[in-house]
Amino acid sequence: MLRAASLDTLSSLLEWVEFDVLLGEECKLLSLLCTQLAVEQLKTKSAECLLVILARKVSASIALRKLYQSKNFRDFFFLTIHC
């Protein structure tokens, strides 16, 4: 599956991406990874990518705060809770 291979590649490259890039554009990348958690075949690989991001030396609380503030994450979280 192409998406799974893309997530594998992404997880190996995430350590090299500047943290500001990951949090840019309303945390689009983090929001996308969260939506992929709903896809059974991509759950593990998406979670691995999120763990790589959160394991970085930069404050994880800043990333989580920005992610929570993004519209895509709130929409995803709302759908997950109410479905």
C-alpha positions as CSV (number, residue, x, y, z in Angstrom):
1,M,0.0,0.0,0.0
2,L,1.4,3.3,-1.1
3,R,0.2,5.3,2.0
4,A,1.9,2.7,4.4
5,A,5.2,3.0,2.4
6,S,4.9,6.8,2.5
7,L,4.4,6.8,6.3
8,D,7.5,4.5,6.7
9,T,9.6,7.0,4.7
10,L,8.1,9.9,6.6
11,S,8.9,8.4,10.0
12,S,12.5,8.0,9.0
13,L,12.8,11.6,7.9
14,L,10.8,13.4,10.6
15,E,13.9,13.7,12.9
16,W,15.5,15.9,10.3
17,V,12.6,18.3,9.7
18,E,12.6,21.6,11.7
19,F,10.0,21.6,14.4
20,D,8.5,24.9,13.1
21,V,7.8,23.2,9.8
22,L,5.9,20.4,11.5
23,L,3.8,23.0,13.4
24,G,3.2,25.2,10.4
25,E,-0.1,25.7,8.5
26,E,-2.3,24.9,11.4
27,C,-0.4,21.7,12.2
28,K,-1.5,20.2,8.9
29,L,0.9,17.3,9.1
30,L,0.0,16.4,12.6
31,S,-3.7,16.6,11.8
32,L,-3.2,14.4,8.8
33,L,-1.4,11.8,10.9
34,C,-4.2,11.9,13.4
35,T,-6.8,11.2,10.7
36,Q,-4.8,8.3,9.5
37,L,-5.1,6.7,13.0
38,A,-8.7,6.0,12.0
39,V,-7.6,3.8,9.1
40,E,-7.0,0.3,10.5
41,Q,-4.1,-0.6,8.1
42,L,-2.3,2.7,8.9
43,K,-2.8,3.0,12.7
44,T,0.5,1.7,13.7
45,K,2.6,3.6,11.1
46,S,0.7,6.8,11.8
47,A,1.3,6.3,15.6
48,E,5.0,5.7,14.9
49,C,5.2,9.0,13.0
50,L,3.5,10.9,15.9
51,L,5.8,9.2,18.4
52,V,8.9,10.3,16.4
53,I,7.6,13.9,16.5
54,L,6.7,13.9,20.2
55,A,10.0,12.2,21.2
56,R,12.0,15.1,19.9
57,K,13.9,17.3,22.3
58,V,11.6,20.2,21.6
59,S,8.7,20.7,24.1
60,A,6.0,18.2,23.3
61,S,3.5,20.3,25.2
62,I,3.9,23.1,22.6
63,A,3.2,20.6,19.8
64,L,0.2,19.2,21.5
65,R,-1.2,22.6,22.3
66,K,-0.9,23.8,18.7
67,L,-2.3,20.5,17.4
68,Y,-5.3,20.8,19.7
69,Q,-5.9,24.4,18.5
70,S,-6.0,23.4,14.9
71,K,-9.4,23.0,13.3
72,N,-8.7,19.7,11.6
73,F,-7.8,18.0,14.9
74,R,-10.9,19.4,16.6
75,D,-13.0,18.1,13.8
76,F,-11.3,14.7,13.8
77,F,-11.6,14.4,17.6
78,F,-15.3,15.4,17.5
79,L,-16.0,12.8,14.8
80,T,-14.1,10.1,16.8
81,I,-16.0,10.7,20.0
82,H,-19.4,11.0,18.4
83,C,-19.3,8.1,15.9
